[in-house]
Amino acid sequence: MKRFLPTIFVLVLLSSCIPLRIAPNIKDYKLTQGKRFKKGLPKKSVFVFEDPKDANEFYDYINTKFQLNDYYVDVQVPFLVSGNTFYFSFYEVEIPTKTINLIPLALDVALSKSADMDPILEDAYATRVGNWYIALEVFSDTEEDCLSEDSISREMVLSYLRELKNEYLTTDNYNEVVFKN
């Protein structure tokens, strides 16, 4: 039994993947500072949700909904809430989950020692699975960050963004959105 224990331990270790980076799992939405969520986002507060759809789907949705004709679609999109004009900018962000696979690494080490071969499984050492998110920042003529905790329009804007997110996720044909407005 004592001889099998180290063998079992080595097999379990080799069959495992070691996560280097795990993408966040957002059930509904998250309010956070842009820079904290992903480098390259603004320092302002952002409304973030997972995007299960294909690339540029949100762009197409916003372009169709607001009838922007591919003009300033991802920056300064105007919308009205309670008679007040606000603007939002959005960012499609990828955060990959990255793991190290130990089996290909161990096989290459064993082959290089026994057969004096170059590594043949280098591409399988690490696995990347991309997770996509939409991050929205909101501002107005009077406020720089409408999603900050001390913003007077935060609740109105959050309500609108939740509705926008839900409409985007449930709509397949974006031309339907034009008729809803």
URBELTA-V462196 format. One record per residue. N is the residue number from 1. NEAR is the number of other ideal C-beta (glycine too) atoms within 10 Angstrom. Layout:
n=N near=NEAR
n=N near=NEAR
//
This chain:
n=1 near=4
n=2 near=5
n=3 near=6
n=4 near=8
n=5 near=9
n=6 near=9
n=7 near=9
n=8 near=9
n=9 near=10
n=10 near=11
n=11 near=11
n=12 near=9
n=13 near=12
n=14 near=14
n=15 near=10
n=16 near=13
n=17 near=13
n=18 near=11
n=19 near=11
n=20 near=13
n=21 near=10
n=22 near=12
n=23 near=16
n=24 near=14
n=25 near=8
n=26 near=14
n=27 near=7
n=28 near=9
n=29 near=18
n=30 near=15
n=31 near=14
n=32 near=18
n=33 near=15
n=34 near=22
n=35 near=13
n=36 near=10
n=37 near=19
n=38 near=17
n=39 near=8
n=40 near=9
n=41 near=18
n=42 near=15
n=43 near=11
n=44 near=17
n=45 near=20
n=46 near=29
n=47 near=24
n=48 near=23
n=49 near=22
n=50 near=19
n=51 near=20
n=52 near=9
n=53 near=15
n=54 near=9
n=55 near=10
n=56 near=11
n=57 near=19
n=58 near=24
n=59 near=16
n=60 near=14
n=61 near=20
n=62 near=21
n=63 near=19
n=64 near=18
n=65 near=21
n=66 near=16
n=67 near=10
n=68 near=15
n=69 near=9
n=70 near=8
n=71 near=7
n=72 near=14
n=73 near=20
n=74 near=15
n=75 near=11
n=76 near=10
n=77 near=19
n=78 near=12
n=79 near=16
n=80 near=9
n=81 near=17
n=82 near=9
n=83 near=5
n=84 near=15
n=85 near=11
n=86 near=22
n=87 near=16
n=88 near=24
n=89 near=18
n=90 near=20
n=91 near=20
n=92 near=15
n=93 near=19
n=94 near=13
n=95 near=15
n=96 near=15
n=97 near=16
n=98 near=17
n=99 near=18
n=100 near=14
n=101 near=17
n=102 near=15
n=103 near=16
n=104 near=18
n=105 near=17
n=106 near=14
n=107 near=15
n=108 near=18
n=109 near=11
n=110 near=11
n=111 near=15
n=112 near=13
n=113 near=9
n=114 near=8
n=115 near=7
n=116 near=7
n=117 near=11
n=118 near=8
n=119 near=14
n=120 near=12
n=121 near=14
n=122 near=11
n=123 near=8
n=124 near=13
n=125 near=15
n=126 near=15
n=127 near=14
n=128 near=11
n=129 near=9
n=130 near=10
n=131 near=17
n=132 near=18
n=133 near=21
n=134 near=24
n=135 near=21
n=136 near=23
n=137 near=22
n=138 near=28
n=139 near=19
n=140 near=18
n=141 near=8
n=142 near=11
n=143 near=18
n=144 near=10
n=145 near=20
n=146 near=26
n=147 near=24
n=148 near=14
n=149 near=8
n=150 near=7
n=151 near=19
n=152 near=9
n=153 near=18
n=154 near=18
n=155 near=10
n=156 near=15
n=157 near=23
n=158 near=17
n=159 near=12
n=160 near=19
n=161 near=22
n=162 near=14
n=163 near=10
n=164 near=21
n=165 near=20
n=166 near=13
n=167 near=15
n=168 near=19
n=169 near=15
n=170 near=7
n=171 near=16
n=172 near=7
n=173 near=7
n=174 near=16
n=175 near=9
n=176 near=12
n=177 near=17
n=178 near=11
n=179 near=6
n=180 near=8
n=181 near=7
//
